[in-house]
Amino acid sequence: MLVTDLIRRKRDGSELQRNEIEFLVNGYTRDAIPDYQMSAWLMAVLWRGMTRAELAALTESMLNSGQVLDFSELPAARVDKHSTGGVGDKTSLIIAPIVAAGGLFVPMISGRGLGHTGGTLDKLESIPGFNVNLSVADFRRVLAQCGAGLIGQTAEIAPADKKLYALRDVTGTVESPYLICASIMSKKLAEGIDALVLDVKTGSGAFMKAEKDAVFLAELMVETGQRLGKRVSALITDMDQPLGRAVGNALEVAECIEALNGKGPDDLRELSLVLAAWMFFLGKRVRSMDEGRELAEQMISSGKARDKFREMIRLQGGNAAVMDNPGLLPQAKQKTDVKSRTAGFITGIMCEQIGTAGVLLGGGRARKEDSVDPAVGIMIHKKVGDKVSVGEPLCTVFYNSAERMASAAPLIEQSYTIAAAAPLKARPLVHQIIGDK
């Protein structure tokens, strides 16, 4: 096969065959195909798109480029959840313990924050001692003992994706929904799961701000997963304002502990219960969504989910005492309120700006190599629909650098839209469901 021929055919809109896509992926992973040729093919995909058969072949080739984990010895279904990312999106830390406590296994391979969105691994690493860099053998041990493990991508899992993503990042081809789908699904299916729930965000704080784009990506991922023999459903969920009230790694862990104790913000609790119910349903632990939600609620009210998270922290080297004393999490040296200059009702929050402010404080990364301050962040007091008076705090900012605080504060204040009348209708938390209804 000639790579130039495959580039031309994709450029001209032709469909490539499975063996041709395998040739490209395997050749590039082994350094037999140079960056400049793969870049040309990726750009052709960005412009021309892919058929569903091509996308399934690309995903499967990337999946099989490395180790595919096998947890078939475990006595119950393996189920995971993936979110496309947002501001204050911390549900993984709540859902994994709920679902594991309910009798399923959750082998979750997560990522770090980049841009304005937070990352699950960064949140977990704010727990003193918590190790997200487990070997596959240790990951298997943790999973077998407590039913859930949360780690980062290892070098053995989907190496084609790691190499292709780095190339996409410098060639302007990140935005292709087909390449996004293959990247996400190849890593997730390498976990050896039976079922997957996708949380695809839409709104001002999401990567897919237009709902039609979020729906298209969700449809691609659901169909690709189903073509590869997995049970997959996607929820299109709201990211027009931060989820919960905490934005920042240690602050978010503390809020998750609060939620596992049956408290915490209503929106965070509700979305966590809905996603956990879907995981129970797709994992065939329950026969209906109502049963799944009831089981999820029982795992929280009984304290079993809280105890499961405590066990997972201990098994992954973390200080499990944070479950009883969140004050052991990293604490910022200073805090200040951002106060409202006008009275009225909150009618909008520019969610991405809140996330960017968190990055400016030091709580996220502008570049992959940046370090993260786990203690800094924002605690939001007023959300859409809330009434506010002049001088009342919109949020509290936790910081360690006065210079960083000076950069972030105006961005936070400008993120709020305040009007004389309350918004007529609240945006629903779950917009649509795609897949097995």
C-alpha positions in Angstrom: 0.0 0.0 0.0 1.1 3.6 -0.7 0.4 6.2 2.0 0.1 8.9 -0.7 -2.7 6.9 -2.4 -4.6 6.7 0.9 -4.2 10.4 1.5 -5.5 11.3 -2.0 -8.5 9.0 -1.7 -9.5 10.4 1.6 -8.9 13.9 0.3 -11.2 13.2 -2.6 -14.0 11.8 -0.3 -13.5 8.0 -0.9 -14.1 5.5 1.8 -11.1 3.6 3.0 -11.2 -0.1 3.8 -10.5 -1.6 7.3 -7.2 -3.0 6.3 -6.1 0.4 4.8 -6.9 2.2 8.1 -5.1 -0.5 10.1 -2.1 0.0 7.8 -2.1 3.7 8.6 -2.5 3.4 12.3 0.0 0.6 12.8 2.5 2.2 10.5 2.4 5.5 12.3 2.5 3.9 15.7 5.7 2.0 14.7 7.3 5.1 13.2 7.1 3.6 9.7 4.9 6.5 8.5 6.3 10.0 9.0 4.5 12.9 10.7 4.1 14.9 7.5 2.1 12.1 5.8 -0.1 11.3 8.8 -0.7 15.1 9.2 -2.0 15.2 5.6 -4.3 12.3 6.2 -5.7 13.8 9.4 -6.4 17.1 7.6 -8.2 15.2 4.9 -10.3 13.5 7.6 -11.0 16.9 9.2 -12.3 18.2 5.9 -14.0 15.1 4.5 -15.2 13.3 7.6 -15.5 9.6 7.9 -18.1 6.9 7.3 -19.4 5.0 10.3 -17.5 1.9 9.1 -14.3 3.9 8.7 -14.7 5.4 12.2 -15.3 1.9 13.8 -12.2 0.6 12.0 -10.1 3.6 13.1 -11.3 3.2 16.7 -10.6 -0.5 16.8 -7.1 -0.1 15.2 -6.2 2.5 17.8 -7.7 0.3 20.6 -5.6 -2.7 19.4 -2.4 -0.7 19.0 -1.6 -1.6 22.7 -2.8 -3.6 25.6 -6.5 -4.3 26.0 -7.3 -5.0 29.6 -9.2 -8.2 30.4 -11.1 -8.3 33.6 -13.3 -11.2 32.6 -12.4 -13.0 35.9 -14.4 -10.4 37.9 -17.8 -11.7 39.0 -19.9 -8.8 37.7 -20.1 -6.4 34.8 -17.5 -3.7 34.2 -19.0 -0.3 33.5 -17.4 3.2 33.1 -18.5 6.8 32.6 -16.8 9.4 30.4 -17.4 13.1 30.4 -16.3 15.5 27.6 -15.4 17.9 30.4 -16.6 21.1 32.0 -16.3 23.5 34.9 -16.9 21.9 38.3 -17.5 18.6 36.7 -16.6 16.2 39.5 -19.1 13.4 39.1 -16.6 10.6 38.6 -15.5 10.8 42.2 -19.1 10.3 43.3 -20.3 7.9 40.7 -17.4 5.4 40.9 -18.0 4.7 44.6 -21.8 4.5 44.2 -21.6 2.0 41.4 -18.9 -0.1 43.0 -20.9 -0.2 46.3 -23.9 -1.3 44.3 -22.1 -4.4 43.0 -20.5 -3.5 39.7 -16.9 -2.9 38.8 -15.6 0.5 37.6 -12.2 0.5 35.9 -11.9 4.2 35.2 -8.9 5.6 33.2 -9.2 9.3 33.4 -7.3 12.4 32.2 -5.9 15.7 33.4 -7.3 19.2 33.0 -6.4 21.2 30.0 -7.6 24.7 29.1 -10.6 25.9 31.1 -11.8 22.4 32.2 -10.7 20.4 35.2 -9.3 16.9 35.2 -10.2 13.9 37.4 -6.6 13.0 38.0 -5.7 16.5 39.2 -8.6 16.3 41.7 -7.6 12.9 43.0 -4.0 14.1 43.4 -5.1 16.8 45.7 -5.8 14.0 48.2 -2.4 13.6 50.1 -0.6 10.5 48.8 -3.2 9.4 46.3 -1.4 7.6 43.4 -3.0 7.7 40.0 0.0 6.1 38.3 -0.6 2.5 39.2 0.8 -0.3 37.1 -1.8 -2.5 35.4 -1.1 -5.2 38.0 -1.8 -2.8 40.9 -4.9 -1.4 39.1 -6.2 -5.0 38.8 -5.6 -5.5 42.5 -7.4 -2.4 43.6 -10.3 -3.1 41.3 -10.7 -6.7 42.6 -10.5 -5.5 46.3 -12.9 -2.6 46.2 -14.7 -2.6 42.9 -13.4 0.7 41.6 -10.0 2.2 40.6 -9.2 5.5 39.0 -5.9 5.9 37.2 -4.2 7.7 34.3 -3.5 6.3 30.9 -0.6 3.9 30.9 2.0 3.7 28.1 0.6 0.3 27.2 -3.0 1.4 26.6 -3.9 2.8 23.1 -0.4 4.2 22.3 -1.6 5.1 18.8 -4.0 7.6 20.4 -1.3 9.2 22.5 0.9 9.7 19.4 -2.0 10.8 17.1 -3.3 13.3 19.7 0.1 14.9 20.0 0.2 15.3 16.2 -3.4 16.6 16.0 -2.5 19.2 18.7 0.1 20.8 16.5 -1.6 20.4 13.1 -5.0 22.1 13.7 -6.9 18.8 13.5 -8.1 18.4 17.1 -11.6 19.6 16.3 -12.7 16.8 14.1 -15.6 15.0 15.8 -14.5 11.7 14.1 -11.0 12.0 15.5 -12.4 13.0 18.9 -14.7 10.0 18.9 -11.9 7.6 18.0 -9.6 9.1 20.7 -12.1 8.8 23.5 -13.6 5.4 22.6 -10.2 3.7 21.9 -9.0 4.5 25.4 -12.3 3.7 27.1 -12.8 0.4 25.3 -9.2 -0.6 26.2 -10.4 -0.7 29.8 -12.1 -4.1 29.2 -15.5 -2.7 30.0 -18.9 -4.2 29.1 -20.8 -0.9 29.0 -20.2 2.8 28.9 -22.2 5.9 29.9 -21.2 9.1 28.1 -21.8 12.5 29.6 -21.5 14.9 26.7 -21.6 18.5 27.8 -23.1 21.5 26.0 -23.3 25.2 26.8 -20.9 28.1 27.5 -18.5 26.0 29.6 -18.3 23.0 27.3 -16.0 22.2 24.4 -19.2 21.6 22.3 -21.0 24.8 22.9 -23.8 24.2 20.3 -26.1 21.4 21.3 -26.3 20.1 17.7 -22.5 19.5 17.8 -22.7 17.7 21.2 -25.5 15.5 19.8 -23.5 14.7 16.7 -20.5 13.7 18.7 -22.6 11.6 21.1 -24.3 9.8 18.2 -20.8 9.0 16.8 -19.6 7.6 20.1 -22.7 5.6 20.8 -22.8 4.0 17.4 -19.0 3.3 17.4 -19.2 1.6 20.8 -22.2 -0.5 19.8 -20.4 -1.6 16.6 -17.6 -2.8 18.8 -20.0 -4.9 20.9 -20.5 -2.6 23.9 -23.7 -1.3 25.6 -23.4 2.5 25.3 -25.7 5.4 26.0 -25.1 9.2 26.0 -26.6 12.0 28.0 -26.4 15.5 26.6 -26.0 17.5 29.9 -25.9 21.2 30.7 -22.7 23.2 31.1 -24.0 26.7 30.9 -23.0 27.3 34.5 -20.5 25.4 36.7 -21.7 22.0 38.1 -22.1 22.2 41.8 -20.5 25.2 43.6 -16.8 24.3 43.9 -14.3 25.0 41.1 -10.8 23.9 42.0 -9.2 20.5 42.8 -9.2 20.3 46.6 -12.5 22.3 46.9 -14.1 19.8 44.5 -12.9 16.8 46.4 -14.4 18.3 49.6 -17.7 18.8 47.7 -17.7 15.2 46.5 -17.2 14.0 50.1 -20.1 16.2 51.1 -22.3 14.6 48.3 -21.3 11.1 49.4 -22.6 12.1 52.9 -26.0 12.8 51.3 -25.5 16.6 51.2 -24.0 19.0 48.7 -25.5 21.0 45.8 -28.7 19.7 44.3 -27.5 19.8 40.6 -24.4 17.8 41.4 -26.3 15.2 43.4 -29.0 14.9 40.7 -26.6 14.4 37.8 -24.6 11.9 39.8 -27.7 9.9 40.6 -28.9 9.9 37.0 -25.5 8.8 35.6 -25.1 6.1 38.3 -28.6 4.8 37.5 -27.6 4.6 33.8 -24.4 2.6 34.8 -26.5 0.2 36.9 -29.0 -0.2 34.0 -26.4 -0.8 31.2 -24.4 -3.0 33.6 -27.6 -5.1 33.9 -27.6 -4.7 37.7 -31.2 -3.4 37.6 -34.1 -3.8 35.2 -35.1 -0.1 34.9 -33.9 3.4 35.4 -36.1 3.8 38.4 -34.5 0.8 40.1 -31.1 2.2 39.2 -31.8 5.5 40.8 -33.2 3.9 43.9 -30.1 1.7 44.3 -27.9 4.8 43.8 -29.8 6.7 46.5 -29.5 3.7 48.8 -25.7 3.5 48.4 -25.5 7.1 49.6 -28.0 7.0 52.4 -26.5 3.8 53.8 -23.0 5.2 53.8 -21.8 2.4 51.6 -20.7 4.7 48.7 -18.8 6.9 51.2 -17.1 3.9 52.7 -16.2 2.6 49.2 -14.5 5.9 48.4 -12.6 5.7 51.6 -11.4 2.2 50.7 -10.3 3.3 47.3 -8.3 6.2 48.6 -6.5 3.9 51.1 -5.8 1.2 48.4 -4.3 3.9 46.1 -2.0 5.2 48.8 -4.0 8.3 49.8 -4.8 9.6 53.2 -8.3 8.2 53.8 -8.7 10.5 56.9 -9.8 13.2 54.5 -13.2 11.5 54.4 -13.8 12.5 58.0 -11.7 15.7 58.0 -11.7 17.5 54.6 -9.5 20.1 56.3 -6.6 17.7 55.6 -6.9 18.6 51.9 -4.6 21.4 50.7 -5.8 24.8 51.9 -5.2 28.2 50.2 -3.5 30.8 52.4 -6.0 33.6 51.5 -9.5 34.1 50.4 -11.7 37.0 49.3 -15.3 37.6 48.2 -16.2 38.9 44.8 -19.3 41.0 45.5 -22.1 42.1 43.3 -22.2 45.7 42.1 -25.9 45.6 41.3 -29.1 44.1 42.7 -31.4 41.7 40.8 -31.4 38.1 39.6 -28.6 36.1 38.1 -29.7 35.4 34.5 -26.4 34.0 33.1 -22.9 32.9 34.0 -20.1 32.8 31.4 -19.0 29.4 32.5 -15.8 29.2 30.4 -14.6 32.4 32.0 -15.1 31.0 35.5 -13.0 28.0 34.4 -10.3 30.3 32.9 -10.2 32.3 36.1 -9.5 29.0 38.0 -6.6 28.5 35.6 -5.3 32.0 36.2 -5.3 31.3 39.9 -3.0 28.3 39.3 -5.7 25.6 39.6 -5.4 24.4 36.0 -3.1 24.2 33.0 -2.7 26.6 30.1 0.0 24.1 28.8 0.4 20.4 29.4 3.6 20.9 31.3 2.2 23.5 33.7 2.1 22.6 37.4 -1.2 22.8 39.3 -1.9 24.4 42.7 -4.5 22.0 44.3 -5.6 24.5 47.0 -6.8 27.4 44.9 -10.3 27.8 43.4 -13.7 29.4 43.5 -16.7 28.6 45.7 -19.8 29.9 43.9 -22.6 31.3 46.1 -25.0 32.6 43.4 -26.1 30.6 40.4 -28.6 31.2 37.6 -32.0 32.2 39.0 -30.7 33.3 42.4 -31.6 36.8 43.8 -28.6 39.0 44.7 -28.3 42.3 46.6 -25.7 45.1 46.2 -22.5 44.0 48.0 -23.6 40.4 48.4 -20.9 37.8 47.6 -21.3 36.2 44.2 -18.5 33.8 45.1 -15.4 33.3 47.3 -12.0 33.0 45.7 -9.3 31.0 47.4 -5.8 32.0 46.3 -2.1 31.8 47.1 -0.8 34.6 44.9 -2.0 38.2 45.0 -0.9 38.7 41.4 -2.9 35.7 40.2 -5.9 36.9 42.2 -5.7 40.3 40.5 -5.8 38.7 37.1 -8.7 36.3 38.0 -11.1 38.6 39.9 -12.3 40.9 37.1 -12.9 37.8 34.9 -15.1 36.3 37.6 -17.1 39.5 38.1 -17.6 40.0 34.4 -18.9 36.4 34.1 -22.2 37.2 35.8 -25.2 38.7 34.1 -27.7 40.3 36.5 -31.1 41.6 35.5 -34.2 43.1 37.2 -36.3 40.0 36.5 -35.5 36.3 37.1 -35.0 34.1 34.0 -38.4 32.7 32.7 -37.2 29.1 32.4 -34.3 27.2 33.8 -32.3 25.1 31.4 -32.7 21.4 32.1 -29.8 19.5 33.6 -30.2 16.6 31.1 -31.2 17.9 27.6 -31.4 14.6 25.6 -30.6 10.9 25.9 -29.0 9.1 22.9 -28.7 5.3 22.7 -30.6 2.7 24.6 -33.6 4.6 26.1 
